[in-house]
C-alpha cells in the first residue's frame, strides 16, 4: 500500500503516509487483517530459518556537538567547530570516547 501511495503522491512525507496507513489498518476488521497476520507469521518463520542466531541489537544514538541524538553524518552538517581531523570518523571516535 505504501508504494501505491508514494506513486500517487510522490511529494507526501513518510510520516503522513504512515499515519494514513495506520488509520486504514485500525479500520480493518479482524477478518480483514487475517491475511496480513498470516503473511507476517510466514515471513517470521522464513527469517528464523535463514538467520537462526539473529538477535535484534539496536545501535546507541550518537550525540553531536549540539547534544541532539544524531549520527556522524549529521555531525558533519552542523559545522562542528571541534578540532576533528576527519569529521566523520573523528566525531564518531570523539562521541564514543575512543582514542
Buried (B, 14 or more C-beta within 10 A) or exposed (E): EEEEBEEEEEEEEEEEBEEBEEEEEEEEEEEEEEEEEEEEEEEEEEEEEEEEEEEEEEEEEBBBBEEEEBBBEBBBEBEBEEEBEEBEEBBBBBBEEEE
